[in-house]
Amino acid sequence: MINNIVDIFRKQASQHRSIKAFYYNRNYELGSGKEQHPLFWLEDPIGGRNQNNTFTNSVNFAVLFIPDQERTITELQNLAFSTGLNIIERIKQDETSAIGIKPDWTYTTLRNYYDDNACGCRFSVNFVQVNMQNLCLIEDQFDENKGIEKEAALNNSSMKLPDNCEVFANKFPEFNIRTSKK
């Protein structure tokens, strides 16, 4: 499901005439100076909730430009808003995307955004989609005879573990903590 959401926005961004790059990443990675502008930045994480087998998802994305001598920040913010609106409306019209954009989306204008002083618009969009899980295949994902293997926590150790503790690695932790400036 997450791949489908990312692919829907990647497809729209790649086909829009104004966008040169698509990124799906955490926001703190934005503005490193290595991005190709104008860009479409889909923020990780994507949020969602399930109610009666219908998912309501929330995404945030930004359309960003780098200001230049030819256009003002306000003109680029307007262009970013139009680009984001184009993408939202195109997704709404795409019957193959299997999502429905809710009418409560919001936007915020941006200027001097991160280290590269980009400007544009950031959108917050909610949409719904049907639970995509094939309920007929759920039992194929489980093995009733499988269990978690129990091994000694530490070799040659007399340490007694609590009953509610499960150990997944059989080795000592590695610590490299400096205690002096040398």
C-alpha positions in Angstrom: 0.0 0.0 0.0 2.8 2.4 0.8 4.5 1.7 -2.5 1.2 2.5 -4.3 0.9 5.9 -2.5 4.5 6.8 -3.4 4.0 5.7 -7.0 0.9 7.7 -7.4 2.7 10.9 -6.5 5.9 9.9 -8.3 3.9 9.4 -11.5 2.2 12.7 -11.3 5.4 14.6 -10.5 7.3 12.9 -13.3 4.7 13.8 -15.8 4.2 17.5 -14.7 6.0 19.9 -17.1 7.3 22.1 -14.2 8.9 19.4 -12.0 12.4 18.2 -12.6 12.9 15.9 -9.6 10.9 13.7 -7.2 12.1 12.8 -3.7 10.4 10.7 -1.0 12.4 11.2 2.2 12.3 12.7 5.6 12.1 16.5 5.7 15.4 17.0 7.4 17.1 15.8 4.3 15.6 18.6 2.3 17.7 21.6 1.3 21.1 19.9 1.2 21.9 21.8 -2.0 22.2 18.6 -4.0 18.6 18.5 -5.2 17.5 19.3 -8.7 14.9 22.1 -8.8 12.0 22.6 -9.3 11.2 19.6 -7.2 8.4 17.6 -5.7 9.2 16.4 -2.2 6.9 13.8 -0.7 7.5 13.7 3.0 8.2 10.5 5.0 6.4 9.5 7.1 3.0 8.9 5.5 0.3 8.6 8.1 -3.0 6.7 8.1 -5.7 5.0 10.0 -8.2 2.3 9.3 -11.9 2.4 9.9 -14.3 -0.3 8.7 -11.8 -1.5 6.0 -11.3 2.0 4.6 -7.9 3.6 5.1 -7.7 7.4 5.5 -4.1 8.4 4.7 -2.3 11.7 5.2 0.6 12.9 3.1 2.6 16.1 3.0 4.4 17.3 0.0 6.2 20.4 -1.2 6.7 21.9 -4.6 9.9 24.0 -4.4 11.7 26.4 -6.7 15.0 28.3 -6.3 14.5 32.0 -6.6 16.4 33.8 -9.4 16.6 37.2 -10.9 13.8 36.6 -13.4 10.9 35.8 -11.0 9.9 37.1 -7.6 9.4 34.8 -4.6 5.6 35.5 -4.8 5.6 34.5 -8.5 7.3 31.2 -7.7 5.0 30.5 -4.7 2.1 31.1 -7.1 3.7 28.7 -9.6 4.3 26.1 -6.9 0.6 26.4 -5.7 -0.6 25.9 -9.3 1.6 22.9 -9.8 0.5 21.3 -6.5 -3.1 22.0 -7.4 -2.7 20.5 -10.8 -1.3 17.3 -9.3 -4.1 17.0 -6.7 -6.8 17.6 -9.3 -5.2 15.1 -11.7 -5.1 12.4 -9.0 -8.7 13.1 -8.3 -9.6 12.5 -12.0 -7.4 9.3 -12.3 -9.8 6.4 -12.0 -6.8 3.9 -11.9 -5.2 5.4 -8.8 -7.8 3.8 -6.5 -7.7 6.7 -4.0 -10.1 9.5 -3.4 -8.7 12.9 -2.3 -10.7 14.4 0.5 -11.8 18.1 0.1 -10.0 19.2 3.3 -6.5 19.6 1.9 -4.4 22.6 3.0 -1.4 24.5 1.8 1.2 26.8 3.2 3.5 29.1 1.3 7.2 28.8 1.9 10.2 31.1 1.5 13.8 30.9 2.5 13.1 27.2 3.1 16.0 25.2 4.4 19.6 25.8 3.5 19.1 26.5 -0.2 16.6 29.3 0.4 13.9 27.6 -1.8 10.4 28.9 -2.0 7.1 27.3 -3.0 4.1 25.6 -1.3 3.7 22.8 1.1 0.5 20.7 0.9 -1.2 18.5 3.4 -3.6 16.1 1.7 -5.9 13.5 3.1 -7.3 10.7 1.0 -9.2 7.4 1.3 -8.7 4.0 -0.2 -10.1 0.6 0.3 -8.2 -2.0 2.3 -6.0 -3.6 -0.3 -5.3 -6.8 1.7 -6.5 -10.0 0.0 -8.3 -11.6 2.9 -8.2 -15.0 1.2 -4.4 -15.1 1.5 -4.0 -14.1 5.1 -3.6 -17.7 6.4 -0.7 -18.2 3.9 1.3 -15.6 5.9 1.3 -17.7 9.1 2.8 -21.1 10.2 1.1 -22.5 13.3 4.1 -24.8 13.9 6.6 -21.9 13.9 7.8 -20.6 17.2 10.6 -18.3 18.4 13.7 -20.3 19.1 15.0 -20.1 22.6 18.8 -20.0 23.0 21.0 -19.1 25.9 21.4 -15.4 26.1 25.2 -15.5 26.8 27.4 -18.5 26.3 28.9 -19.9 29.5 26.9 -17.6 31.7 24.9 -18.3 34.7 22.6 -15.3 34.1 18.9 -16.1 34.6 16.6 -14.3 32.3 13.1 -13.3 33.3 10.3 -15.5 31.9 8.9 -12.7 29.8 12.3 -11.9 28.1 13.1 -13.2 24.6 16.6 -12.9 23.2 17.2 -12.6 19.5 21.0 -12.2 19.4 23.5 -14.4 21.1 26.4 -12.0 21.6 27.8 -9.4 23.9 27.0 -5.8 23.0 29.8 -3.7 21.7 30.5 -0.5 23.4 33.1 2.0 22.3 32.6 4.9 24.8 35.5 7.4 25.0 36.4 8.3 28.6 39.1 10.8 27.8 40.1 13.2 25.0 43.2 11.2 24.1 
